């Protein structure tokens, strides 16, 4: 997905009239494939713990499940780039803005709705696309007005933009992409189920059936070592510290030099 992104962005810039349609089609395909994948998981026999483990490793982390927010972000960037007169905010609906804001907050606080099979299949199929669409819309509205312009008090983007304008977020924003790339690796290394996912284990059958031999049976269990509050927070801080440290190093040694090289190349051959 990362490899094809530059080519897709170039295609969007060359075909702006098809940008919304292509985003909608690919996002719809993502929703359908995710739903089919979940249906396959549940066809094995539904169990909440098994469903959570299978969903995370076989659906949640897959590119075709994660692609929609990226697409809506690219679309928002393209529309902002073409908004030379900064009219997107002025022409936007206040009602739609509030709906997007409420959905964004709701999904951010409640990413998973229950453990019922039907609810999981339907909700998990489209909530990411819905979340990405609302977030991209809010970001587009926040950056549409000029920095010196005042946003009316009844628009939620006024408070979002004010909150995100704190200088505190600048270093975090610089590291955010590197943190995103590294955080899951440390969570996997810690094998911490209480971070929100289960992992698949293989257990040895101790008692052999009559006339048989011991064998291996696939079982799903919570291998969390965070069985107490103190252990949980210890692992949380260890994982966070490792992630931020490696993210800072990768930003300083890889990402920042690449950004500087790109700017130098662009200025030289402009």
N, C-alpha and C positions, 0 to 999 in steps of 0.2 A: 504493500500500500504506500509506504514511504517512497519507494523507487518511482512509482508512476505519478506521484503528486505533482512534480514540476511539469510533466508533460500535460497533465490534465489542466493545470492552472493556465498553461500557455494556450491550450485549446479554448478554455473559457474566455480568455482575453481576446482571442481571435473570433469567437462566436458568442458575444454577449447576449444576443437575442435568444440563444438556445440554453443559456445557463440555468434558468429556473426549471425548464422542462427536464434537462439532463439530471439535475439535482433531485427532482421529484421521482424520476424513473429509477435511478440507482438506489435512492433511499427506500422506495417501495420494494425493490428486489431484495434489499437487505432485510426488511421486515418479513417478507415472505420466507426467505431462506432461514431466518432465525426461528420462525414459527414451525417450519418443517423439522428443523433440528430438534426443537423442544418436543415435538410430537414423537419423534423417534426415541428420545430419551424416555418419555413417559410410557411408550409402548412396551418397555421392558418390565413394567410393573411399577406403579408409583409409590415411592417412599420419600418423604420430605428430605431426609439427610442425603439419600442417593441423588435426588433431583438437584439439590444445592451443589454437590460436588461435581456432577456431570455438567450442570449449567455453567459453572465457573470455568472449568478446564476445556470443555468442548464447544462452548458457545460464547460466553462473555469475553474471553480473551482473543477470540478469532477476528481477523480483519473485516470480514464481511458483516460481523455484528457491530463493529465499532466505527464503521465508515461514515455513517450519517452525520454526526456532529462535525467531522472534518469538512464534509461537503457543504454544510450550511455555513461554516466559518469561511470557506473559500468564496462562497456566493456573497456573503456579507462584505468581504473585502473588495470583491469586484464591484459591487453596487456602490460602496463608499468611494472607490477610486473614480467611478464615473459621475459621482455627485459633485460636480465642479462648483455649483452654486449653493451647496449645502441646503438642499430643499427636502431631503428625506424626512427629517424631523418635523418640519412644518407641515408636510403633506400626510403625515402618519396619523392613524386613529388613536385617540386616547384610550378608547375601550379595548382595542386590540393590545395596546401596550400594557394595560392593567391585567388582561387575561394572560399574556405572556409572562408577566412578572409573577403572578400568583402560581401558575403552573411551574415556573422555574423554581420558586421557593418550595413548593409542595414536593416536587420530585427530588430536589436536593435533600430534603429532610426525610423522605419516604421512598427510597429507590426501589424497594421491594414491598409489594402489597400482599401480605399473607403467604400461606404455603399451599393453598388449594390448587389442584392441578390446572383447572380451567383458568383461574386468575393468573397463575404464573405463566402459562403459555401465551395468553393474550397480552398481558401487561409487559412481560419481558421481551416481547417481540417488537413493540413499538415505542417504549418509553424513552429509549436513547435517542431515537429520531426526533421525538417530540421535545425532549430536553434540549437537544442541539439546536433545533429550530427556534425555540423561545430565547435561548441564550444569544444566538447569533442576531436575532431581531433586536434584543435589548442593547447589545454592543453597538450595533449599527446606529441605533437612535442616540446612544451616548456620545458617539464620536462625530455625529453629523453636525451639530452646532459648533461654531468656532469656540475656542477655549474661553474667550472673553464674554461670550453670550450667556445670558441668564435663562435657565430653564424654569418654567412655571412651577409653583410649589405642588400642584396637584398631579404632576407627572412623576411616576416612580423612578424614572431614569435620572431625575435631578439628584436623588439621594444616592443612587448607585454610583453616579459619576463623582459625587463628592467623596464618597467612601473610598473609591478606587483611586482617587487623586492624592491620597496621603503619601508622603515621601517614604513612609515605612515600606510600601509595596515595591519600590524600585529595585532593591537588591533581590527580593523574593521573585519579582517578575523576571529578572535577568536569569535566575537559576531555575525558573519554573519548568522549562522544557527538559533540562537535564534531570531534574527531580522526577519528572514524569517518566523518563526513560529508565531510571535506575530503581525506583521505589519497589516495583514488583519483585525484582530479583532478590532484594533483601527480605521482603516478606516471605518469599518462597524459601529462602535459606533458613529463616527462623521457624518455618513450619508452624506458624501460629494460627490455629483455627479461629481464635476469637477476634481476629482482624476482619472476619466476615466471610470466610470460606472454609470448606472442608476439603480434605485431601484423600485420595484413594490409597488404600493400603492392601497388601496381600498377606493373608494370615495362613499359618500352617495348621492343617487339620491334625489334632492330637490323636483322636481315637479313630482307628481304621474300622470300616464296616466289616461285618462277618465275611471272611474270605477275601478281603480287599487289603489295600495298602494305603498308608497315609498319603494324602495329596495336598495340593494347593487349592484354596478356595478364595475367590475374590470377595473381599468384604469392604464396606465403607465405614469408616469410623473417624471420630474426631481425634486427631493426633496432637491436639493443642497441648503445649506445655504451660500455657497461661491458665493454670487452674486456681489462681488466687489473684486478688486485686494487685498485690505488690508485684507479682511476677508479670502480670499484664503490662503494668506501667513501666517496669524495667525493660521489657522487650520493646515496648513502644518507643522509649527514649533511645535505646540502643539502635533500633531500626531507623529512627529519624536521624540520629547523629551520623550513622554510616551513610545514609542516603544523601544528606546535605553535604557531607564532606566529599564524597565521590563526585557529586554533582558540581560542586565548586571547582574541583580539580579538572573535570572534563570541560567545564565552561571556560576556565582560564587557559587550558592547554589545547583545546580542540575547537570549541564553538566560537570563542572570541577571535582567535587568529583567522578562522575561516570568514567571519563577518568582516574583519578588517581587510582581508585580501579581496573579498568581493567588492567592497567600497573602493579600494584602491584601483582595482581592475576597471570598475565602472567609470571612475573619474578619468582614468588614463585614456580610455577609448571612447569617451562620450563624444 
